[in-house]
């Protein structure tokens, strides 16, 4: 396994600028939501966002390609674990946020990612499709369809130098050294799949599309143990947003398959306290 210091990626061509994510109860785009932000672009235009049910939603349009724009609005370098449908955008693995390969953003930098990274020089476009035709279905990992997640890790600040002490007075030195040792990250967990019969041709997921040039390189980065922030967007087609009550409901529809999608997560084992009400 590649060491965590080097298992990071950075895009060579970076797009400078600022963006933010909607945080209001009305459909708004690019509203400030803290130091780290995430937007979904179609034809270069950010999609409106809707907050409901304790989540943020966007409306997908089947067949349309989309891009993901991430911004660091701080003066500190960060690493971003970015997943689509629970699959890392660099290697398509299902892991914890801590062990995931990450994109590196310099202070006050923005990157726009157009697709799954398939090599050091190529990527394939994200596009909205059905669950049955999704990249996750092709890989056999369909538990977390319909979610885009960004876990942000700040760069570790070096520990101050240890005080100089005489050898005979260094009692418990090994204990002190062990306290400074970094916590081991948990091993990646295997992805899983919903039964094929549960997959829908009416609900949104992401496919892997046409190839484009996108060069990346490995860089040195040592992250903090826990994410500073996790930003998530749920995406659904119009009819599903209506059925969920996110958009106005003209008439009643059944909810088959929706409960599974509402449980989707971007990463396994996020390092936060469990919520007993979810």
LUMRO-95100 format. One record per atom (N, C-alpha, C): x, y, z; residue in three letters; residue number from 1. Coordinates in steps of 0.2 Angstrom, whole numbers, always signed. Layout:
BEGIN
    px    py    pz rest  nr
     X     Y     Z  ALA NUM
...
This chain:
BEGIN
    px    py    pz rest  nr
    +4    -6    +0  UNK   1
    +0    +0    +0  UNK   1
    +4    +6    +0  UNK   1
    +3   +11    -4  UNK   2
    +6   +17    -4  UNK   2
    +5   +21    +2  UNK   2
   +11   +24    +5  UNK   3
   +10   +27   +12  UNK   3
    +5   +33   +11  UNK   3
    +2   +35   +17  UNK   4
    -3   +40   +17  UNK   4
    +0   +47   +15  UNK   4
    +7   +48   +16  UNK   5
   +10   +54   +14  UNK   5
   +10   +56    +7  UNK   5
   +10   +50    +3  UNK   6
   +11   +51    -4  UNK   6
    +5   +49    -8  UNK   6
    +0   +46    -5  UNK   7
    -6   +44    -8  UNK   7
   -11   +50    -9  UNK   7
    -9   +55   -12  UNK   8
   -13   +61   -13  UNK   8
   -12   +63   -21  UNK   8
   -17   +66   -23  UNK   9
   -16   +69   -30  UNK   9
   -18   +76   -31  UNK   9
   -15   +79   -36  UNK  10
   -17   +86   -37  UNK  10
   -17   +87   -45  UNK  10
   -22   +92   -46  UNK  11
   -23   +93   -53  UNK  11
   -18   +98   -55  UNK  11
   -15   +98   -61  UNK  12
   -10  +102   -64  UNK  12
   -13  +109   -66  UNK  12
   -18  +108   -70  UNK  13
   -22  +114   -72  UNK  13
   -27  +116   -67  UNK  13
   -26  +121   -63  UNK  14
   -31  +123   -58  UNK  14
   -35  +130   -60  UNK  14
   -41  +130   -59  UNK  15
   -45  +136   -60  UNK  15
   -46  +140   -54  UNK  15
   -43  +146   -54  UNK  16
   -44  +150   -49  UNK  16
   -50  +154   -48  UNK  16
   -52  +155   -42  UNK  17
   -58  +159   -40  UNK  17
   -61  +156   -34  UNK  17
   -67  +159   -33  UNK  18
   -71  +157   -26  UNK  18
   -78  +155   -28  UNK  18
   -80  +150   -24  UNK  19
   -87  +148   -24  UNK  19
   -90  +146   -18  UNK  19
   -96  +145   -17  UNK  20
   -99  +142   -11  UNK  20
  -105  +138   -12  UNK  20
  -108  +135    -7  UNK  21
  -113  +131    -8  UNK  21
  -119  +134    -5  UNK  21
  -125  +132    -8  UNK  22
  -131  +135    -5  UNK  22
  -133  +132    +2  UNK  22
  -135  +137    +7  UNK  23
  -136  +135   +13  UNK  23
  -143  +137   +16  UNK  23
  -147  +140   +11  UNK  24
  -154  +142   +13  UNK  24
  -159  +137   +11  UNK  24
  -165  +139   +14  UNK  25
  -171  +134   +12  UNK  25
  -174  +135    +6  UNK  25
  -172  +140    +2  UNK  26
  -174  +142    -5  UNK  26
  -169  +139   -10  UNK  26
  -171  +138   -16  UNK  27
  -167  +136   -21  UNK  27
  -162  +142   -23  UNK  27
  -156  +141   -21  UNK  28
  -151  +146   -22  UNK  28
  -144  +143   -24  UNK  28
  -140  +146   -28  UNK  29
  -134  +144   -30  UNK  29
  -128  +148   -28  UNK  29
  -123  +145   -26  UNK  30
  -116  +148   -24  UNK  30
  -117  +153   -18  UNK  30
  -121  +151   -13  UNK  31
  -121  +155    -7  UNK  31
  -116  +153    -2  UNK  31
  -113  +157    +1  UNK  32
  -107  +156    +6  UNK  32
  -109  +151   +11  UNK  32
  -105  +146   +12  UNK  33
  -107  +141   +17  UNK  33
  -100  +139   +21  UNK  33
   -96  +143   +22  UNK  34
   -90  +141   +26  UNK  34
   -84  +141   +22  UNK  34
   -78  +139   +25  UNK  35
   -72  +139   +22  UNK  35
   -71  +134   +16  UNK  35
   -75  +129   +16  UNK  36
   -74  +124   +10  UNK  36
   -81  +123    +7  UNK  36
   -81  +122    +0  UNK  37
   -87  +122    -3  UNK  37
   -87  +118    -9  UNK  37
   -93  +116   -11  UNK  38
   -94  +111   -17  UNK  38
  -100  +113   -21  UNK  38
   -99  +113   -28  UNK  39
  -104  +114   -32  UNK  39
  -104  +109   -38  UNK  39
  -110  +108   -41  UNK  40
  -111  +104   -47  UNK  40
  -113  +109   -53  UNK  40
  -109  +108   -58  UNK  41
  -110  +112   -64  UNK  41
  -112  +108   -70  UNK  41
  -117  +111   -73  UNK  42
  -119  +108   -80  UNK  42
  -119  +114   -85  UNK  42
  -115  +113   -90  UNK  43
  -113  +118   -95  UNK  43
  -110  +124   -92  UNK  43
  -106  +123   -87  UNK  44
  -102  +128   -83  UNK  44
  -106  +132   -78  UNK  44
  -113  +130   -78  UNK  45
  -117  +134   -73  UNK  45
  -119  +130   -67  UNK  45
  -118  +133   -61  UNK  46
  -120  +129   -55  UNK  46
  -127  +128   -54  UNK  46
  -129  +122   -52  UNK  47
  -136  +120   -51  UNK  47
  -138  +123   -45  UNK  47
  -145  +124   -45  UNK  48
  -148  +127   -39  UNK  48
  -148  +121   -34  UNK  48
  -148  +123   -28  UNK  49
  -148  +119   -22  UNK  49
  -154  +120   -18  UNK  49
  -157  +114   -15  UNK  50
  -163  +114   -11  UNK  50
  -161  +111    -4  UNK  50
  -163  +114    +1  UNK  51
  -161  +111    +8  UNK  51
  -168  +109   +11  UNK  51
  -168  +102   +13  UNK  52
  -174   +99   +15  UNK  52
  -172   +93   +19  UNK  52
  -176   +91   +24  UNK  53
  -175   +84   +27  UNK  53
  -168   +84   +30  UNK  53
  -165   +90   +32  UNK  54
  -158   +90   +34  UNK  54
  -152   +88   +29  UNK  54
  -154   +89   +23  UNK  55
  -149   +88   +18  UNK  55
  -150   +93   +12  UNK  55
  -145   +93    +8  UNK  56
  -145   +98    +2  UNK  56
  -145   +94    -4  UNK  56
  -150   +96    -8  UNK  57
  -152   +92   -15  UNK  57
  -151   +96   -21  UNK  57
  -149   +93   -26  UNK  58
  -149   +96   -33  UNK  58
  -153   +92   -37  UNK  58
  -156   +95   -43  UNK  59
  -160   +92   -48  UNK  59
  -155   +89   -54  UNK  59
  -155   +83   -55  UNK  60
  -152   +80   -60  UNK  60
  -156   +80   -66  UNK  60
  -153   +80   -72  UNK  61
  -156   +79   -79  UNK  61
  -153   +74   -82  UNK  61
  -156   +68   -84  UNK  62
  -154   +62   -87  UNK  62
  -150   +64   -93  UNK  62
  -144   +61   -94  UNK  63
  -140   +61  -100  UNK  63
  -135   +67  -100  UNK  63
  -136   +72   -95  UNK  64
  -132   +78   -95  UNK  64
  -125   +77   -92  UNK  64
  -120   +79   -95  UNK  65
  -113   +79   -91  UNK  65
  -113   +84   -86  UNK  65
  -109   +83   -81  UNK  66
  -108   +88   -76  UNK  66
  -101   +88   -73  UNK  66
   -99   +93   -70  UNK  67
   -93   +94   -67  UNK  67
   -94   +95   -59  UNK  67
   -88   +94   -55  UNK  68
   -88   +96   -48  UNK  68
   -83  +101   -47  UNK  68
   -85  +106   -44  UNK  69
   -81  +112   -42  UNK  69
   -80  +112   -34  UNK  69
   -74  +112   -32  UNK  70
   -72  +112   -25  UNK  70
   -67  +118   -24  UNK  70
   -69  +122   -18  UNK  71
   -65  +128   -17  UNK  71
   -62  +127    -9  UNK  71
   -56  +129    -9  UNK  72
   -53  +131    -2  UNK  72
   -53  +138    -1  UNK  72
   -57  +141    +4  UNK  73
   -57  +148    +5  UNK  73
   -53  +150   +11  UNK  73
   -48  +145   +13  UNK  74
   -43  +147   +18  UNK  74
   -36  +148   +16  UNK  74
   -32  +150   +21  UNK  75
   -25  +151   +19  UNK  75
   -21  +145   +21  UNK  75
   -24  +139   +21  UNK  76
   -20  +133   +23  UNK  76
   -21  +128   +17  UNK  76
   -16  +124   +16  UNK  77
   -17  +119   +11  UNK  77
   -21  +113   +13  UNK  77
   -25  +111    +9  UNK  78
   -30  +105   +11  UNK  78
   -30   +99    +6  UNK  78
   -32   +94    +8  UNK  79
   -33   +88    +4  UNK  79
   -40   +86    +4  UNK  79
   -43   +85    -1  UNK  80
   -50   +83    -2  UNK  80
   -52   +76    -4  UNK  80
   -55   +72    +0  UNK  81
   -57   +65    -3  UNK  81
   -64   +67    -6  UNK  81
   -64   +65   -12  UNK  82
   -71   +67   -16  UNK  82
   -73   +60   -19  UNK  82
   -80   +59   -17  UNK  83
   -83   +53   -19  UNK  83
   -89   +54   -23  UNK  83
   -91   +50   -28  UNK  84
   -97   +51   -31  UNK  84
  -101   +44   -31  UNK  84
  -107   +43   -28  UNK  85
  -110   +37   -27  UNK  85
  -106   +32   -23  UNK  85
  -102   +35   -18  UNK  86
   -98   +31   -13  UNK  86
   -92   +29   -16  UNK  86
   -90   +31   -22  UNK  87
   -84   +29   -26  UNK  87
   -79   +35   -26  UNK  87
   -73   +34   -24  UNK  88
   -68   +39   -25  UNK  88
   -67   +41   -32  UNK  88
   -67   +47   -33  UNK  89
   -66   +50   -40  UNK  89
   -59   +49   -43  UNK  89
   -54   +47   -39  UNK  90
   -48   +45   -42  UNK  90
   -47   +38   -44  UNK  90
   -49   +34   -39  UNK  91
   -48   +26   -40  UNK  91
   -54   +22   -40  UNK  91
   -60   +25   -39  UNK  92
   -66   +22   -39  UNK  92
   -67   +17   -33  UNK  92
   -63   +17   -28  UNK  93
   -63   +13   -22  UNK  93
   -68   +15   -17  UNK  93
   -71   +11   -13  UNK  94
   -75   +13    -8  UNK  94
   -71   +12    -1  UNK  94
   -69   +17    +2  UNK  95
   -65   +17    +8  UNK  95
   -67   +22   +13  UNK  95
   -64   +23   +19  UNK  96
   -65   +28   +23  UNK  96
   -62   +34   +20  UNK  96
   -65   +40   +23  UNK  97
   -62   +46   +20  UNK  97
   -55   +47   +22  UNK  97
   -52   +45   +28  UNK  98
   -45   +45   +29  UNK  98
   -41   +42   +25  UNK  98
   -43   +36   +23  UNK  99
   -38   +32   +18  UNK  99
   -39   +33   +11  UNK  99
   -44   +37    +9  UNK 100
   -45   +38    +2  UNK 100
   -40   +42    -1  UNK 100
   -38   +41    -8  UNK 101
   -34   +46   -11  UNK 101
   -37   +52   -12  UNK 101
   -33   +58   -12  UNK 102
   -36   +64   -11  UNK 102
   -33   +69   -16  UNK 102
   -37   +74   -18  UNK 103
   -35   +80   -22  UNK 103
   -33   +85   -17  UNK 103
   -27   +89   -20  UNK 104
   -24   +94   -16  UNK 104
   -26  +101   -18  UNK 104
   -28  +105   -14  UNK 105
   -29  +112   -15  UNK 105
   -25  +117   -11  UNK 105
   -21  +121   -15  UNK 106
   -17  +126   -11  UNK 106
   -22  +131    -8  UNK 106
   -19  +136    -4  UNK 107
   -23  +141    -1  UNK 107
   -27  +145    -6  UNK 107
   -34  +146    -5  UNK 108
   -38  +151    -9  UNK 108
   -38  +148   -16  UNK 108
   -38  +141   -17  UNK 109
   -38  +139   -24  UNK 109
   -45  +135   -25  UNK 109
   -47  +135   -32  UNK 110
   -52  +131   -34  UNK 110
   -50  +126   -39  UNK 110
   -53  +120   -39  UNK 111
   -52  +115   -45  UNK 111
   -59  +113   -47  UNK 111
   -59  +112   -54  UNK 112
   -65  +109   -57  UNK 112
   -64  +102   -60  UNK 112
   -67   +97   -57  UNK 113
   -66   +90   -60  UNK 113
   -72   +88   -64  UNK 113
   -70   +85   -70  UNK 114
   -75   +84   -75  UNK 114
   -77   +76   -75  UNK 114
   -73   +72   -72  UNK 115
   -74   +65   -73  UNK 115
   -70   +60   -68  UNK 115
   -71   +54   -69  UNK 116
   -67   +49   -65  UNK 116
   -60   +49   -68  UNK 116
   -55   +49   -64  UNK 117
   -48   +48   -66  UNK 117
   -46   +41   -67  UNK 117
   -45   +40   -74  UNK 118
   -44   +33   -76  UNK 118
   -36   +31   -77  UNK 118
   -32   +37   -77  UNK 119
   -25   +36   -78  UNK 119
   -22   +42   -76  UNK 119
   -15   +43   -76  UNK 120
   -12   +49   -74  UNK 120
   -13   +54   -79  UNK 120
   -16   +53   -85  UNK 121
   -16   +58   -90  UNK 121
   -23   +58   -93  UNK 121
   -28   +54   -91  UNK 122
   -35   +53   -94  UNK 122
   -40   +53   -88  UNK 122
   -46   +56   -90  UNK 123
   -52   +55   -86  UNK 123
   -58   +53   -90  UNK 123
   -63   +51   -87  UNK 124
   -69   +50   -91  UNK 124
   -75   +54   -88  UNK 124
   -79   +57   -92  UNK 125
   -84   +62   -89  UNK 125
   -89   +59   -85  UNK 125
   -91   +63   -80  UNK 126
   -97   +61   -76  UNK 126
  -103   +63   -80  UNK 126
  -108   +59   -79  UNK 127
  -115   +61   -82  UNK 127
  -120   +58   -79  UNK 127
  -126   +61   -78  UNK 128
  -132   +58   -75  UNK 128
  -135   +53   -79  UNK 128
  -136   +47   -76  UNK 129
  -140   +42   -79  UNK 129
  -144   +38   -74  UNK 129
  -146   +32   -76  UNK 130
  -151   +28   -71  UNK 130
  -146   +24   -67  UNK 130
  -149   +21   -61  UNK 131
  -146   +17   -57  UNK 131
  -143   +11   -61  UNK 131
  -147    +8   -65  UNK 132
  -146    +2   -69  UNK 132
  -140    +3   -74  UNK 132
  -139    +9   -76  UNK 133
  -134   +11   -81  UNK 133
  -128   +14   -78  UNK 133
  -127   +15   -71  UNK 134
  -122   +18   -68  UNK 134
  -116   +15   -68  UNK 134
  -110   +19   -66  UNK 135
  -104   +16   -66  UNK 135
  -104   +11   -59  UNK 135
  -107   +13   -54  UNK 136
  -108    +9   -48  UNK 136
  -110    +2   -50  UNK 136
  -116    +2   -54  UNK 137
  -119    -4   -56  UNK 137
  -114    -9   -60  UNK 137
  -110    -5   -64  UNK 138
  -105    -9   -68  UNK 138
  -100   -12   -63  UNK 138
   -98    -8   -58  UNK 139
   -93   -11   -53  UNK 139
   -96   -15   -48  UNK 139
  -102   -16   -48  UNK 140
  -106   -20   -43  UNK 140
  -106   -17   -36  UNK 140
  -105   -10   -35  UNK 141
  -106    -6   -29  UNK 141
  -111    -1   -29  UNK 141
  -117    -3   -27  UNK 142
  -123    +2   -28  UNK 142
  -126    +4   -22  UNK 142
  -123    +3   -16  UNK 143
  -126    +5   -10  UNK 143
  -127   +12    -9  UNK 143
  -123   +16   -12  UNK 144
  -123   +23   -10  UNK 144
  -124   +28   -16  UNK 144
  -129   +26   -21  UNK 145
  -130   +29   -27  UNK 145
  -134   +36   -25  UNK 145
  -132   +41   -29  UNK 146
  -136   +47   -28  UNK 146
  -133   +52   -23  UNK 146
  -126   +52   -22  UNK 147
  -123   +56   -17  UNK 147
  -116   +58   -19  UNK 147
  -115   +65   -18  UNK 148
  -108   +67   -20  UNK 148
  -105   +70   -13  UNK 148
   -99   +68   -11  UNK 149
   -97   +70    -5  UNK 149
   -90   +72    -5  UNK 149
   -88   +77    -1  UNK 150
   -81   +80    -1  UNK 150
   -79   +80    +7  UNK 150
   -74   +76    +9  UNK 151
   -71   +76   +15  UNK 151
   -65   +80   +15  UNK 151
   -64   +86   +19  UNK 152
   -59   +90   +19  UNK 152
   -54   +89   +24  UNK 152
   -48   +88   +23  UNK 153
   -42   +87   +28  UNK 153
   -37   +93   +27  UNK 153
   -36   +96   +33  UNK 154
   -31  +101   +33  UNK 154
   -24   +98   +34  UNK 154
   -19  +101   +31  UNK 155
   -12   +99   +32  UNK 155
   -10   +99   +39  UNK 155
    -6   +94   +41  UNK 156
    -4   +93   +48  UNK 156
    +1   +98   +49  UNK 156
    +1  +102   +55  UNK 157
    +6  +106   +57  UNK 157
   +11  +102   +61  UNK 157
   +18  +103   +59  UNK 158
   +23  +100   +63  UNK 158
   +23  +101   +70  UNK 158
   +24   +95   +74  UNK 159
   +25   +96   +81  UNK 159
   +31  +100   +83  UNK 159
   +30  +104   +88  UNK 160
   +36  +107   +91  UNK 160
   +42  +103   +93  UNK 160
   +48  +105   +92  UNK 161
   +54  +100   +94  UNK 161
   +53   +98  +101  UNK 161
   +55   +92  +103  UNK 162
   +55   +90  +110  UNK 162
   +60   +93  +114  UNK 162
   +59   +95  +120  UNK 163
   +64   +98  +124  UNK 163
   +70   +93  +125  UNK 163
   +76   +96  +126  UNK 164
   +82   +92  +127  UNK 164
   +83   +91  +134  UNK 164
   +83   +84  +136  UNK 165
   +84   +82  +143  UNK 165
   +90   +77  +144  UNK 165
   +92   +77  +150  UNK 166
   +98   +72  +151  UNK 166
   +95   +65  +150  UNK 166
   +99   +60  +148  UNK 167
   +97   +53  +147  UNK 167
   +94   +50  +153  UNK 167
   +97   +51  +159  UNK 168
   +95   +48  +165  UNK 168
   +89   +50  +168  UNK 168
   +86   +56  +166  UNK 169
   +80   +59  +168  UNK 169
   +74   +58  +163  UNK 169
   +76   +55  +158  UNK 170
   +70   +53  +153  UNK 170
   +66   +47  +155  UNK 170
   +62   +48  +160  UNK 171
   +58   +42  +163  UNK 171
   +52   +42  +158  UNK 171
   +50   +36  +157  UNK 172
   +44   +35  +153  UNK 172
   +45   +38  +146  UNK 172
   +51   +38  +143  UNK 173
   +52   +40  +137  UNK 173
   +48   +37  +131  UNK 173
   +48   +30  +132  UNK 174
   +44   +26  +127  UNK 174
   +37   +28  +127  UNK 174
   +34   +29  +133  UNK 175
   +27   +31  +134  UNK 175
   +26   +38  +130  UNK 175
   +31   +43  +131  UNK 176
   +30   +49  +128  UNK 176
   +30   +48  +120  UNK 176
   +35   +44  +118  UNK 177
   +35   +43  +110  UNK 177
   +29   +40  +108  UNK 177
   +26   +35  +112  UNK 178
   +20   +32  +109  UNK 178
   +14   +36  +109  UNK 178
   +14   +41  +113  UNK 179
    +9   +46  +113  UNK 179
    +9   +51  +107  UNK 179
   +15   +52  +104  UNK 180
   +16   +56   +98  UNK 180
   +15   +52   +92  UNK 180
   +14   +45   +92  UNK 181
   +13   +41   +87  UNK 181
    +7   +42   +84  UNK 181
    +6   +42   +77  UNK 182
    +0   +44   +74  UNK 182
    -5   +38   +74  UNK 182
   -11   +39   +75  UNK 183
   -16   +34   +75  UNK 183
   -16   +31   +68  UNK 183
   -17   +24   +68  UNK 184
   -17   +20   +62  UNK 184
   -24   +21   +59  UNK 184
   -24   +22   +53  UNK 185
   -30   +22   +49  UNK 185
   -33   +16   +48  UNK 185
   -40   +15   +48  UNK 186
   -43    +9   +47  UNK 186
   -42    +7   +40  UNK 186
   -42    +0   +39  UNK 187
   -42    -2   +32  UNK 187
   -48    -1   +28  UNK 187
   -47    +0   +22  UNK 188
   -53    +1   +17  UNK 188
   -58    -5   +18  UNK 188
   -64    -3   +18  UNK 189
   -70    -8   +19  UNK 189
   -72    -9   +12  UNK 189
   -74   -16   +11  UNK 190
   -76   -18    +4  UNK 190
   -83   -15    +2  UNK 190
   -84   -13    -4  UNK 191
   -90   -10    -6  UNK 191
   -95   -16    -7  UNK 191
  -102   -14    -7  UNK 192
  -107   -19    -7  UNK 192
  -112   -16   -13  UNK 192
  -117   -20   -14  UNK 193
  -121   -19   -19  UNK 193
  -128   -20   -17  UNK 193
  -133   -16   -19  UNK 194
  -140   -17   -18  UNK 194
  -142   -23   -23  UNK 194
  -147   -27   -21  UNK 195
  -149   -32   -26  UNK 195
  -151   -29   -33  UNK 195
  -149   -33   -38  UNK 196
  -150   -30   -45  UNK 196
  -158   -28   -46  UNK 196
  -162   -32   -43  UNK 197
  -169   -31   -44  UNK 197
  -172   -25   -40  UNK 197
  -167   -22   -36  UNK 198
  -169   -15   -33  UNK 198
  -167    -9   -37  UNK 198
  -163   -10   -41  UNK 199
  -160    -4   -45  UNK 199
  -166    -2   -50  UNK 199
  -166    +5   -50  UNK 200
  -172    +8   -54  UNK 200
  -169   +11   -60  UNK 200
  -174   +11   -65  UNK 201
  -172   +15   -71  UNK 201
  -175   +22   -71  UNK 201
  -178   +24   -65  UNK 202
  -181   +31   -64  UNK 202
  -177   +35   -60  UNK 202
  -172   +32   -56  UNK 203
  -169   +37   -51  UNK 203
  -162   +38   -53  UNK 203
  -159   +43   -51  UNK 204
  -152   +46   -54  UNK 204
  -146   +42   -51  UNK 204
  -141   +41   -55  UNK 205
  -135   +39   -53  UNK 205
  -130   +42   -58  UNK 205
  -123   +41   -57  UNK 206
  -118   +44   -62  UNK 206
  -115   +38   -66  UNK 206
  -114   +40   -72  UNK 207
  -111   +35   -77  UNK 207
  -104   +37   -78  UNK 207
  -100   +33   -82  UNK 208
   -93   +35   -84  UNK 208
   -93   +36   -91  UNK 208
   -92   +42   -94  UNK 209
   -93   +44  -101  UNK 209
   -87   +44  -105  UNK 209
   -87   +49  -109  UNK 210
   -82   +50  -114  UNK 210
   -75   +52  -111  UNK 210
   -70   +51  -114  UNK 211
   -63   +52  -112  UNK 211
   -61   +59  -113  UNK 211
   -57   +62  -109  UNK 212
   -54   +68  -110  UNK 212
   -47   +68  -106  UNK 212
   -43   +73  -109  UNK 213
   -36   +74  -106  UNK 213
   -37   +77   -99  UNK 213
   -33   +74   -94  UNK 214
   -33   +77   -87  UNK 214
   -27   +74   -84  UNK 214
   -22   +78   -83  UNK 215
   -15   +75   -81  UNK 215
   -15   +77   -73  UNK 215
   -13   +72   -70  UNK 216
   -12   +72   -62  UNK 216
    -5   +70   -60  UNK 216
    -3   +72   -54  UNK 217
    +4   +69   -52  UNK 217
    +3   +69   -44  UNK 217
    +8   +64   -42  UNK 218
    +8   +63   -34  UNK 218
   +12   +69   -31  UNK 218
    +9   +71   -25  UNK 219
   +13   +76   -21  UNK 219
   +13   +74   -14  UNK 219
   +18   +77   -10  UNK 220
   +18   +75    -3  UNK 220
   +13   +79    +1  UNK 220
   +10   +76    +5  UNK 221
    +5   +79    +9  UNK 221
    +4   +75   +15  UNK 221
    +4   +78   +21  UNK 222
    +3   +74   +27  UNK 222
    -3   +77   +31  UNK 222
    -9   +74   +31  UNK 223
   -15   +77   +33  UNK 223
   -16   +76   +41  UNK 223
   -20   +80   +44  UNK 224
   -23   +78   +50  UNK 224
   -27   +72   +50  UNK 224
   -28   +69   +56  UNK 225
   -31   +63   +57  UNK 225
   -39   +63   +55  UNK 225
   -42   +68   +57  UNK 226
   -49   +69   +56  UNK 226
   -51   +74   +51  UNK 226
   -56   +74   +47  UNK 227
   -58   +79   +42  UNK 227
   -60   +85   +46  UNK 227
   -59   +91   +43  UNK 228
   -61   +97   +46  UNK 228
   -68   +99   +44  UNK 228
   -70   +96   +38  UNK 229
   -77   +97   +36  UNK 229
   -79   +91   +31  UNK 229
   -85   +90   +31  UNK 230
   -88   +85   +26  UNK 230
   -94   +89   +23  UNK 230
   -94   +90   +16  UNK 231
   -99   +93   +12  UNK 231
  -102   +88    +8  UNK 231
  -109   +87    +8  UNK 232
  -112   +82    +4  UNK 232
  -118   +85    +0  UNK 232
  -119   +83    -6  UNK 233
  -125   +84   -10  UNK 233
  -129   +78   -12  UNK 233
  -135   +78   -11  UNK 234
  -139   +72   -14  UNK 234
  -142   +75   -21  UNK 234
  -142   +70   -26  UNK 235
  -145   +72   -32  UNK 235
  -150   +67   -34  UNK 235
  -156   +70   -37  UNK 236
  -161   +66   -39  UNK 236
  -165   +69   -45  UNK 236
  -168   +65   -49  UNK 237
  -172   +68   -54  UNK 237
  -178   +72   -52  UNK 237
  -182   +76   -56  UNK 238
  -187   +80   -54  UNK 238
  -193   +76   -50  UNK 238
  -195   +71   -53  UNK 239
  -200   +67   -50  UNK 239
  -199   +64   -43  UNK 239
  -193   +62   -42  UNK 240
  -190   +60   -36  UNK 240
  -190   +65   -31  UNK 240
  -188   +71   -33  UNK 241
  -188   +77   -28  UNK 241
  -195   +79   -26  UNK 241
  -200   +78   -30  UNK 242
  -207   +79   -28  UNK 242
  -209   +74   -24  UNK 242
  -207   +68   -25  UNK 243
  -209   +62   -20  UNK 243
  -206   +63   -13  UNK 243
  -200   +66   -13  UNK 244
  -197   +67    -7  UNK 244
  -200   +73    -3  UNK 244
  -204   +77    -6  UNK 245
  -206   +83    -3  UNK 245
  -201   +89    -4  UNK 245
  -196   +88    -8  UNK 246
  -191   +93    -8  UNK 246
  -194   +99   -13  UNK 246
  -197   +97   -18  UNK 247
  -201  +101   -23  UNK 247
  -208  +100   -22  UNK 247
  -212  +105   -24  UNK 248
  -219  +105   -23  UNK 248
  -222   +98   -25  UNK 248
  -227   +95   -21  UNK 249
  -230   +89   -23  UNK 249
  -237   +90   -26  UNK 249
  -237   +88   -33  UNK 250
  -244   +89   -36  UNK 250
  -248   +83   -35  UNK 250
  -246   +78   -33  UNK 251
  -250   +72   -32  UNK 251
  -246   +66   -28  UNK 251
  -249   +62   -25  UNK 252
  -245   +57   -21  UNK 252
  -242   +52   -26  UNK 252
  -236   +50   -24  UNK 253
  -232   +44   -27  UNK 253
  -229   +39   -22  UNK 253
  -228   +33   -24  UNK 254
  -225   +29   -19  UNK 254
  -218   +30   -18  UNK 254
  -215   +27   -13  UNK 255
  -208   +29   -11  UNK 255
  -204   +23   -12  UNK 255
  -205   +18   -16  UNK 256
  -201   +12   -16  UNK 256
  -194   +14   -19  UNK 256
  -189   +11   -15  UNK 257
  -182   +13   -17  UNK 257
  -180   +19   -14  UNK 257
  -184   +24   -12  UNK 258
  -181   +30    -9  UNK 258
  -178   +29    -3  UNK 258
  -180   +25    +2  UNK 259
  -177   +24    +8  UNK 259
  -170   +22    +7  UNK 259
  -169   +17    +3  UNK 260
  -162   +15    +2  UNK 260
  -157   +21    -1  UNK 260
  -160   +25    -5  UNK 261
  -156   +30    -8  UNK 261
  -154   +35    -2  UNK 261
  -159   +37    +2  UNK 262
  -158   +42    +7  UNK 262
  -153   +39   +13  UNK 262
  -152   +33   +13  UNK 263
  -146   +30   +17  UNK 263
  -139   +31   +14  UNK 263
  -139   +33    +8  UNK 264
  -132   +33    +4  UNK 264
  -127   +37    +8  UNK 264
  -121   +35    +8  UNK 265
  -116   +39   +11  UNK 265
  -110   +40    +6  UNK 265
  -106   +45    +7  UNK 266
  -100   +46    +2  UNK 266
   -94   +42    +4  UNK 266
   -93   +41   +11  UNK 267
   -88   +37   +13  UNK 267
   -90   +32   +19  UNK 267
   -86   +27   +20  UNK 268
   -87   +23   +25  UNK 268
   -84   +25   +32  UNK 268
   -87   +24   +37  UNK 269
   -84   +26   +44  UNK 269
   -82   +33   +45  UNK 269
   -86   +38   +43  UNK 270
   -83   +45   +45  UNK 270
   -82   +46   +52  UNK 270
   -77   +49   +54  UNK 271
   -75   +50   +61  UNK 271
   -79   +55   +65  UNK 271
   -86   +54   +65  UNK 272
   -90   +58   +69  UNK 272
   -94   +53   +74  UNK 272
   -97   +56   +79  UNK 273
  -102   +52   +83  UNK 273
  -108   +50   +79  UNK 273
  -110   +44   +81  UNK 274
  -116   +41   +77  UNK 274
  -122   +45   +79  UNK 274
  -126   +45   +74  UNK 275
  -133   +49   +76  UNK 275
  -138   +44   +77  UNK 275
  -141   +43   +83  UNK 276
  -146   +38   +84  UNK 276
  -153   +39   +80  UNK 276
  -154   +45   +77  UNK 277
  -160   +46   +74  UNK 277
  -160   +45   +67  UNK 277
  -154   +42   +64  UNK 278
  -154   +41   +57  UNK 278
  -154   +34   +56  UNK 278
